[in-house]
């Protein structure tokens, strides 16, 4: 039904109809096999426009699960790369739960699973090496590198008050002059500070948060929600 | 390991055998013969349904139906619907309801033939269509409506398991499956549940109730203004049904989304039926475990422990006090007047006064309406009696309870937060899984095997929703879905198992250098840094709005080369503690009052 109403204008070709966004389509027809082509187009749109919708992608994987013969390996692999980029969210495993095991044994899924494993266990050196070997899989999705760097910085700032420059360099896979440039940008925009460590190069002071600076943790007051109190109203009365 | 895990259903739900053996075994089953007691049963049930006497309907549904089944239809089906139709004016809806019970009884006590599976699907289609078209003006007990949704999902799951065992299928069976490929089709199942949710407008109703514009939870879903509760409550329970189906499919995220309109942190209509309460909590917890939402799981652990506690109390209460004389009277809560309990003369069962408060809290957490409340109370008691009959449902509930303990053991081994669990649950848990949980903290094959074992025991019966490819050689694929979920879960366990080692070391120091920790753990420095970051990643959950929550029991930060350890202080919830003590005291005082009066 949606295909009939396809808009001739090139920019809007991927949107399923003029009146519904794909998100709405999913909300109204979560179990409708007819929206499968729309969802596939939407995956490509997410890739090109650097947007992301877990709900729509899960919906598509669900339809593939119900009708395995309609599955497109290329679309699934794009969904999985997008899910990797959503780290630290567990989206990658959410997707894997819906993909049959025999499919997961094939390429490029095997590689993607290895990549996910390196990210989950924060072995960034291995991750970047492996990613470099598989450019064809990950580089078709714009913004991949930046998304993983953002995840690395997220984990680093949970862990470190001050991180040695080489550790940072390894995690985000940036070195030398480009790293200087990157740091300069972070210093002006994100409140990072550079320090000299005793004798051994640079230390990067990451912004304070309650996880790398436990003093900041708000002591949760011992408050009781009203509905708990209502339980003893009859007794009090 | 997984070898001990048997994917077969329990014997009374044996879905495998094809021949309808039991019919021919003893006396021949004549589907057209209607014994007098059945005549009386359907005539009365039909009348009570027309008169919207929820209480009597519930009595007959829970009590008489079970009793007659035990007496007359232990291993034969009930008389066919055609045979009883003349006694109920051939009422269309009643016949659909009767058939639904007929199939449910068949599934529980006999083995459905492939054709019967398909017929049961057709019956659900007709029944739900009638409900969806809004022509049902009945008022049915929540228990019955829950059982419908529950059975619908169960039969779907059972069908998928049956269909996936392709190896030994006869040509006849395969022909039947191909002919009726729409029966128990996954789209059909999901769309029925979804349609019930949407058509009933239940999420809007729950939303409006928050603003005081609507009453639903307050009346336990019943309509006291002459309307029907059927669509609304079916829609409500369908949300739980959707959660369950999605869990069976491995789609945990969507499952939890379906449950969203129900505020699980409070009691509601889902807690008004014990089966629904347990199904909801179990699947909610399981889904969160799989989503690694251990922050959510912390809440869940609390809810679960509450649940397990109540269930434990309930069962103990039933076992211990079944033969003691009944003495119910208003207690500290004061919503009841004494005559109303007098009216509840059906209460042949006996409940000790001191357990009553507990019991009541378990069954009726929602607000009571003084005049209607007692009716529900009686229903509750009937329910209580019912479960005492060691019915299949009772067994199922016990099993789910055991499974929840296993899930709890897994959760707490992955994320040691013992302080969240109440004392009695903790005791129970240590009794059941104490040894295993200590072993699960280690990083070796034995620990891994234990995770495998507990997960296999406690997980739902996953299904593959797609039909077999008939053109290819026929193989069994009924284990595929389970194996995939198990594998992915163990993958996660493997990623986390390195962490218990580092946790142990961190507990010993307030500061330690990265190099020193590396040499203690017998790995190199970069590896230790990775393990420490993994620890942070796994113990800190980022929610939708980018807010980070920590569920680490031991926390730390690194300054260049030095690790600073911060033992998170246990914040004792004094408020909750005092609240519990106040209620306890009140119970004791009302006990003592009773003693004096005697």
Interface residues (C-beta under 8 A of the other chain):
Chain A: X30 X31 X32 X33 X54 X55 X58 X59 X62 X65 X66 X67 X68 X69 X88 X89 X90 X93 X94 X96 X97 X98 X100 X101 X117 X120 X121 X122 X123 X124 X125 X154 X155 X156 X158 X159 X160 X161 X162 X163 X164 X167 X170 X197 X203 X209 X211 X212 X213 X214 X219 X220 X222 X223 X224 X227 X228 X229 X231 X232 X234 X235 X237
Chain B: X186 X187 X190 X191 X194 X249 X250 X251 X252 X253 X254 X257 X266 X290 X291 X292 X332 X333 X334 X335 X465 X466 X469 X480 X483 X484 X485 X487 X488 X491 X492 X495 X498 X526 X529 X530 X532 X533 X534 X536 X537 X540 X542 X548 X550 X555 X557 X558 X559 X560 X561 X566 X571 X572 X573 X574 X575 X576 X579 X582 X583 X586
